[in-house]
Amino acid sequence: MSERIGIYPGTFDPITLGHRDIIRRGAKLVDRLIIGVTTNPSKNPMFETEERLAMVKREVADLDCGNVEVVGFDALLMKFARKQGANVIVRGLRAVADFEYEYQMAGMNQQLDDEIETVFLMADVSLQPIASKLVKEIAMYGGDIAPFVSMAVRDDVTARVDKIGRKGDY
């Protein structure tokens, strides 16, 4: 039987406790799990790719999953997956809206390469509301993001918000 290699792609801007949960659980399903940190200018990233790579590497090291590696990429997911020798794409789902988007993406990816399967993992119930976009918004308005990210990520986000400036009346 060949090695099962999974890709968990995302922008991870910033990496949340929900992402960490999917990484931990996804690592149990494959022999190797590659966290693909990608660019997505339409998401208006708070952190540069290199900063996100370092953040994700630090968070993964903290999880103590020996079969996980972190790789940056700026390419079509299926091309990246083929280059890595992957046969599984791991995606996390929080809500019905996620499913609709991810279902469409899985169908398109299958058209591009039907040898690579997409596996969906439901987020832990306690982590379902967490989204990087909302974490950034809460931080920008001076809210407490500690329930949604690790303390190290909280410090990274707080430092970045201090640098770029908060919004609103706080």
CYANA upper distance limits for C-alpha pairs under 8 A (distance plus 0.5 A):
  3 GLU  CA     30 VAL  CA      8.46
  3 GLU  CA     31 ASP  CA      6.66
  3 GLU  CA     32 ARG  CA      8.39
  4 ARG  CA     30 VAL  CA      5.58
  4 ARG  CA     31 ASP  CA      5.67
  4 ARG  CA     32 ARG  CA      7.11
  4 ARG  CA     86 ALA  CA      7.58
  4 ARG  CA     87 ASN  CA      6.89
  4 ARG  CA     88 VAL  CA      7.81
  5 ILE  CA     30 VAL  CA      6.32
  5 ILE  CA     31 ASP  CA      6.45
  5 ILE  CA     32 ARG  CA      5.36
  5 ILE  CA     33 LEU  CA      6.42
  5 ILE  CA     34 ILE  CA      8.00
  5 ILE  CA     85 GLY  CA      7.26
  5 ILE  CA     86 ALA  CA      5.02
  5 ILE  CA     87 ASN  CA      6.24
  5 ILE  CA     88 VAL  CA      6.77
  6 GLY  CA     30 VAL  CA      6.58
  6 GLY  CA     31 ASP  CA      8.38
  6 GLY  CA     32 ARG  CA      6.69
  6 GLY  CA     33 LEU  CA      5.18
  6 GLY  CA     34 ILE  CA      6.54
  6 GLY  CA     86 ALA  CA      5.93
  6 GLY  CA     87 ASN  CA      6.77
  6 GLY  CA     88 VAL  CA      5.02
  6 GLY  CA     89 ILE  CA      6.00
  6 GLY  CA     90 VAL  CA      6.94
  7 ILE  CA     33 LEU  CA      6.28
  7 ILE  CA     34 ILE  CA      5.29
  7 ILE  CA     35 ILE  CA      6.36
  7 ILE  CA     36 GLY  CA      6.91
  7 ILE  CA     81 ALA  CA      7.18
  7 ILE  CA     86 ALA  CA      7.07
  7 ILE  CA     88 VAL  CA      6.82
  7 ILE  CA     89 ILE  CA      5.37
  7 ILE  CA     90 VAL  CA      6.39
  8 TYR  CA     23 ILE  CA      8.01
  8 TYR  CA     33 LEU  CA      7.59
  8 TYR  CA     34 ILE  CA      6.70
  8 TYR  CA     35 ILE  CA      5.35
  8 TYR  CA     36 GLY  CA      6.38
  8 TYR  CA     89 ILE  CA      6.55
  8 TYR  CA     90 VAL  CA      5.35
  8 TYR  CA     91 ARG  CA      6.78
  9 PRO  CA     35 ILE  CA      6.35
  9 PRO  CA     36 GLY  CA      4.88
  9 PRO  CA     37 VAL  CA      6.53
  9 PRO  CA     38 THR  CA      7.44
  9 PRO  CA     77 LEU  CA      8.24
  9 PRO  CA     89 ILE  CA      8.31
  9 PRO  CA     90 VAL  CA      8.08
  9 PRO  CA     91 ARG  CA      8.07
 10 GLY  CA     35 ILE  CA      8.33
 10 GLY  CA     36 GLY  CA      6.80
 10 GLY  CA     37 VAL  CA      5.94
 10 GLY  CA     38 THR  CA      6.33
 11 THR  CA     37 VAL  CA      5.90
 11 THR  CA     38 THR  CA      5.59
 11 THR  CA     39 THR  CA      6.53
 11 THR  CA     40 ASN  CA      7.24
 11 THR  CA     52 ARG  CA      8.30
 12 PHE  CA     16 THR  CA      8.00
 12 PHE  CA     19 HIS  CA      8.22
 12 PHE  CA     37 VAL  CA      7.26
 12 PHE  CA     52 ARG  CA      7.12
 12 PHE  CA     56 VAL  CA      7.94
 12 PHE  CA    132 SER  CA      7.63
 13 ASP  CA     45 PRO  CA      6.74
 13 ASP  CA     46 MET  CA      7.01
 13 ASP  CA     47 PHE  CA      6.90
 13 ASP  CA     52 ARG  CA      7.02
 13 ASP  CA    132 SER  CA      6.47
 13 ASP  CA    133 LYS  CA      8.29
 14 PRO  CA     46 MET  CA      8.35
 14 PRO  CA     47 PHE  CA      8.08
 14 PRO  CA     52 ARG  CA      7.42
 14 PRO  CA     55 MET  CA      8.43
 14 PRO  CA    132 SER  CA      6.22
 14 PRO  CA    135 VAL  CA      8.48
 14 PRO  CA    136 LYS  CA      8.35
 14 PRO  CA    153 VAL  CA      7.71
 14 PRO  CA    157 VAL  CA      8.15
 15 ILE  CA     19 HIS  CA      6.52
 15 ILE  CA     20 ARG  CA      7.86
 15 ILE  CA     52 ARG  CA      8.39
 15 ILE  CA     55 MET  CA      7.93
 15 ILE  CA     56 VAL  CA      6.96
 15 ILE  CA    132 SER  CA      7.46
 15 ILE  CA    149 VAL  CA      7.65
 15 ILE  CA    153 VAL  CA      7.89
 16 THR  CA     20 ARG  CA      6.90
 16 THR  CA    130 ILE  CA      7.81
 16 THR  CA    131 ALA  CA      7.90
 16 THR  CA    132 SER  CA      7.07
 16 THR  CA    148 PHE  CA      6.49
 16 THR  CA    149 VAL  CA      5.14
 16 THR  CA    150 SER  CA      7.68
 16 THR  CA    153 VAL  CA      8.49
 17 LEU  CA     21 ASP  CA      6.67
 17 LEU  CA    127 LEU  CA      7.56
 17 LEU  CA    130 ILE  CA      8.31
 17 LEU  CA    148 PHE  CA      6.22
 17 LEU  CA    149 VAL  CA      5.58
 17 LEU  CA    150 SER  CA      7.21
 18 GLY  CA     22 ILE  CA      6.92
 18 GLY  CA    123 ALA  CA      7.06
 18 GLY  CA    124 ASP  CA      7.98
 18 GLY  CA    127 LEU  CA      5.91
 18 GLY  CA    128 GLN  CA      7.67
 18 GLY  CA    130 ILE  CA      6.95
 18 GLY  CA    131 ALA  CA      8.39
 18 GLY  CA    148 PHE  CA      8.28
 19 HIS  CA     23 ILE  CA      6.67
 19 HIS  CA     92 GLY  CA      8.30
 20 ARG  CA     24 ARG  CA      6.59
 20 ARG  CA     59 GLU  CA      8.03
 20 ARG  CA     60 VAL  CA      8.02
 20 ARG  CA     63 LEU  CA      8.26
 21 ASP  CA     25 ARG  CA      6.66
 21 ASP  CA    123 ALA  CA      7.84
 21 ASP  CA    124 ASP  CA      7.85
 22 ILE  CA     26 GLY  CA      6.10
 22 ILE  CA     91 ARG  CA      8.43
 22 ILE  CA     92 GLY  CA      6.73
 22 ILE  CA    121 LEU  CA      7.41
 22 ILE  CA    123 ALA  CA      7.38
 23 ILE  CA     27 ALA  CA      6.42
 23 ILE  CA     33 LEU  CA      8.49
 23 ILE  CA     35 ILE  CA      8.42
 23 ILE  CA     60 VAL  CA      8.48
 24 ARG  CA     28 LYS  CA      7.54
 24 ARG  CA     63 LEU  CA      7.51
 24 ARG  CA     65 CYS  CA      7.49
 25 ARG  CA     29 LEU  CA      7.70
 26 GLY  CA     30 VAL  CA      7.50
 26 GLY  CA     33 LEU  CA      7.73
 26 GLY  CA     90 VAL  CA      7.27
 26 GLY  CA    121 LEU  CA      8.27
 27 ALA  CA     31 ASP  CA      7.87
 27 ALA  CA     32 ARG  CA      7.42
 27 ALA  CA     33 LEU  CA      6.09
 27 ALA  CA     65 CYS  CA      7.56
 27 ALA  CA     67 ASN  CA      7.22
 27 ALA  CA     68 VAL  CA      7.18
 31 ASP  CA     67 ASN  CA      7.06
 32 ARG  CA     67 ASN  CA      5.42
 32 ARG  CA     68 VAL  CA      6.44
 32 ARG  CA     69 GLU  CA      8.29
 33 LEU  CA     67 ASN  CA      6.67
 33 LEU  CA     68 VAL  CA      5.25
 33 LEU  CA     69 GLU  CA      6.96
 34 ILE  CA     68 VAL  CA      6.28
 34 ILE  CA     69 GLU  CA      5.48
 34 ILE  CA     70 VAL  CA      6.17
 34 ILE  CA     71 VAL  CA      7.23
 35 ILE  CA     68 VAL  CA      7.69
 35 ILE  CA     69 GLU  CA      6.61
 35 ILE  CA     70 VAL  CA      5.15
 35 ILE  CA     71 VAL  CA      6.59
 36 GLY  CA     70 VAL  CA      6.69
 36 GLY  CA     71 VAL  CA      5.63
 36 GLY  CA     72 GLY  CA      6.03
 36 GLY  CA     73 PHE  CA      6.87
 37 VAL  CA     49 THR  CA      7.96
 37 VAL  CA     52 ARG  CA      7.86
 37 VAL  CA     53 LEU  CA      6.88
 37 VAL  CA     70 VAL  CA      7.70
 37 VAL  CA     71 VAL  CA      6.63
 37 VAL  CA     72 GLY  CA      5.09
 37 VAL  CA     73 PHE  CA      6.64
 38 THR  CA     49 THR  CA      7.74
 38 THR  CA     72 GLY  CA      6.30
 38 THR  CA     73 PHE  CA      5.54
 38 THR  CA     74 ASP  CA      6.11
 39 THR  CA     49 THR  CA      7.19
 39 THR  CA     73 PHE  CA      7.81
 39 THR  CA     74 ASP  CA      6.41
 40 ASN  CA     44 ASN  CA      8.05
 40 ASN  CA     45 PRO  CA      8.05
 41 PRO  CA     45 PRO  CA      7.18
 46 MET  CA    136 LYS  CA      8.34
 46 MET  CA    160 ARG  CA      8.20
 47 PHE  CA     51 GLU  CA      6.39
 47 PHE  CA     52 ARG  CA      6.62
 48 GLU  CA     52 ARG  CA      6.82
 49 THR  CA     53 LEU  CA      6.59
 49 THR  CA     72 GLY  CA      8.04
 50 GLU  CA     54 ALA  CA      6.74
 51 GLU  CA     55 MET  CA      6.64
 52 ARG  CA     56 VAL  CA      6.52
 53 LEU  CA     57 LYS  CA      6.57
 53 LEU  CA     70 VAL  CA      7.62
 53 LEU  CA     71 VAL  CA      7.88
 53 LEU  CA     72 GLY  CA      7.15
 54 ALA  CA     58 ARG  CA      6.67
 55 MET  CA     59 GLU  CA      6.76
 55 MET  CA    153 VAL  CA      7.76
 56 VAL  CA     60 VAL  CA      6.50
 56 VAL  CA     70 VAL  CA      7.66
 57 LYS  CA     61 ALA  CA      6.62
 57 LYS  CA     69 GLU  CA      8.21
 57 LYS  CA     70 VAL  CA      6.55
 58 ARG  CA     62 ASP  CA      6.90
 59 GLU  CA     63 LEU  CA      7.10
 60 VAL  CA     64 ASP  CA      7.42
 60 VAL  CA     65 CYS  CA      7.61
 60 VAL  CA     68 VAL  CA      7.86
 60 VAL  CA     69 GLU  CA      8.47
 61 ALA  CA     65 CYS  CA      7.75
 73 PHE  CA     80 PHE  CA      7.69
 75 ALA  CA     79 LYS  CA      7.37
 75 ALA  CA     80 PHE  CA      6.86
 76 LEU  CA     80 PHE  CA      6.82
 77 LEU  CA     81 ALA  CA      6.53
 78 MET  CA     82 ARG  CA      6.62
 78 MET  CA    109 ASN  CA      7.07
 78 MET  CA    112 LEU  CA      7.49
 78 MET  CA    113 ASP  CA      7.43
 79 LYS  CA     83 LYS  CA      6.67
 80 PHE  CA     84 GLN  CA      6.76
 81 ALA  CA     85 GLY  CA      6.72
 81 ALA  CA     86 ALA  CA      5.58
 81 ALA  CA     87 ASN  CA      8.00
 81 ALA  CA     89 ILE  CA      8.40
 82 ARG  CA     86 ALA  CA      6.35
 82 ARG  CA     87 ASN  CA      8.37
 86 ALA  CA    116 ILE  CA      7.58
 87 ASN  CA    115 GLU  CA      7.06
 87 ASN  CA    116 ILE  CA      4.90
 87 ASN  CA    117 GLU  CA      6.74
 88 VAL  CA    116 ILE  CA      5.81
 88 VAL  CA    117 GLU  CA      5.33
 88 VAL  CA    118 THR  CA      6.18
 88 VAL  CA    119 VAL  CA      7.36
 89 ILE  CA    116 ILE  CA      7.48
 89 ILE  CA    117 GLU  CA      6.60
 89 ILE  CA    118 THR  CA      5.06
 89 ILE  CA    119 VAL  CA      6.54
 90 VAL  CA    118 THR  CA      6.49
 90 VAL  CA    119 VAL  CA      5.51
 90 VAL  CA    120 PHE  CA      6.55
 90 VAL  CA    121 LEU  CA      7.81
 91 ARG  CA    102 GLU  CA      8.19
 91 ARG  CA    118 THR  CA      7.71
 91 ARG  CA    119 VAL  CA      6.71
 91 ARG  CA    120 PHE  CA      5.42
 91 ARG  CA    121 LEU  CA      6.69
 92 GLY  CA    120 PHE  CA      6.18
 92 GLY  CA    121 LEU  CA      5.34
 92 GLY  CA    122 MET  CA      6.31
 92 GLY  CA    123 ALA  CA      6.64
 93 LEU  CA     98 ASP  CA      6.14
 93 LEU  CA     99 PHE  CA      6.77
 93 LEU  CA    120 PHE  CA      7.08
 93 LEU  CA    121 LEU  CA      6.53
 93 LEU  CA    122 MET  CA      5.33
 93 LEU  CA    123 ALA  CA      6.23
 94 ARG  CA     98 ASP  CA      6.68
 94 ARG  CA     99 PHE  CA      8.42
 94 ARG  CA    122 MET  CA      6.73
 94 ARG  CA    123 ALA  CA      5.89
 94 ARG  CA    128 GLN  CA      5.28
 94 ARG  CA    129 PRO  CA      7.38
 95 ALA  CA     99 PHE  CA      7.04
 95 ALA  CA    128 GLN  CA      7.70
 96 VAL  CA    100 GLU  CA      6.88
 97 ALA  CA    101 TYR  CA      7.06
 98 ASP  CA    102 GLU  CA      6.42
 99 PHE  CA    103 TYR  CA      6.16
100 GLU  CA    104 GLN  CA      6.87
101 TYR  CA    105 MET  CA      6.79
102 GLU  CA    106 ALA  CA      6.45
103 TYR  CA    107 GLY  CA      6.75
104 GLN  CA    108 MET  CA      6.82
105 MET  CA    109 ASN  CA      6.51
106 ALA  CA    110 GLN  CA      6.52
106 ALA  CA    118 THR  CA      6.68
107 GLY  CA    111 GLN  CA      6.90
108 MET  CA    112 LEU  CA      7.00
109 ASN  CA    113 ASP  CA      6.67
109 ASN  CA    114 ASP  CA      8.08
110 GLN  CA    114 ASP  CA      5.06
110 GLN  CA    115 GLU  CA      8.19
110 GLN  CA    116 ILE  CA      7.56
110 GLN  CA    117 GLU  CA      7.89
123 ALA  CA    127 LEU  CA      6.72
123 ALA  CA    128 GLN  CA      5.96
124 ASP  CA    128 GLN  CA      6.66
127 LEU  CA    148 PHE  CA      8.30
130 ILE  CA    134 LEU  CA      7.66
130 ILE  CA    135 VAL  CA      7.81
130 ILE  CA    148 PHE  CA      6.78
131 ALA  CA    135 VAL  CA      6.76
132 SER  CA    136 LYS  CA      6.73
133 LYS  CA    137 GLU  CA      6.80
134 LEU  CA    138 ILE  CA      6.54
135 VAL  CA    139 ALA  CA      6.69
135 VAL  CA    145 ILE  CA      6.70
135 VAL  CA    148 PHE  CA      7.63
136 LYS  CA    140 MET  CA      6.55
136 LYS  CA    157 VAL  CA      8.07
137 GLU  CA    141 TYR  CA      6.91
138 ILE  CA    142 GLY  CA      6.90
138 ILE  CA    143 GLY  CA      5.45
138 ILE  CA    144 ASP  CA      7.53
138 ILE  CA    145 ILE  CA      7.26
139 ALA  CA    143 GLY  CA      5.68
139 ALA  CA    144 ASP  CA      7.14
139 ALA  CA    145 ILE  CA      6.86
139 ALA  CA    157 VAL  CA      7.76
139 ALA  CA    158 THR  CA      7.40
139 ALA  CA    161 VAL  CA      7.47
139 ALA  CA    166 ARG  CA      8.32
140 MET  CA    161 VAL  CA      6.60
140 MET  CA    165 GLY  CA      8.02
140 MET  CA    166 ARG  CA      5.34
140 MET  CA    167 LYS  CA      6.17
141 TYR  CA    166 ARG  CA      6.29
141 TYR  CA    167 LYS  CA      5.65
141 TYR  CA    168 GLY  CA      6.42
141 TYR  CA    169 ASP  CA      8.28
141 TYR  CA    170 TYR  CA      7.31
142 GLY  CA    166 ARG  CA      7.15
142 GLY  CA    167 LYS  CA      8.25
142 GLY  CA    170 TYR  CA      6.80
145 ILE  CA    149 VAL  CA      7.08
145 ILE  CA    154 ARG  CA      7.00
146 ALA  CA    150 SER  CA      7.34
146 ALA  CA    151 MET  CA      7.06
146 ALA  CA    154 ARG  CA      6.68
149 VAL  CA    153 VAL  CA      6.48
149 VAL  CA    154 ARG  CA      6.56
150 SER  CA    154 ARG  CA      6.62
151 MET  CA    155 ASP  CA      6.71
152 ALA  CA    156 ASP  CA      6.82
153 VAL  CA    157 VAL  CA      6.59
154 ARG  CA    158 THR  CA      6.48
155 ASP  CA    159 ALA  CA      6.54
156 ASP  CA    160 ARG  CA      6.75
157 VAL  CA    161 VAL  CA      6.60
158 THR  CA    162 ASP  CA      6.57
159 ALA  CA    163 LYS  CA      6.76
160 ARG  CA    164 ILE  CA      6.73
161 VAL  CA    165 GLY  CA      5.91
161 VAL  CA    166 ARG  CA      6.55
162 ASP  CA    166 ARG  CA      7.35
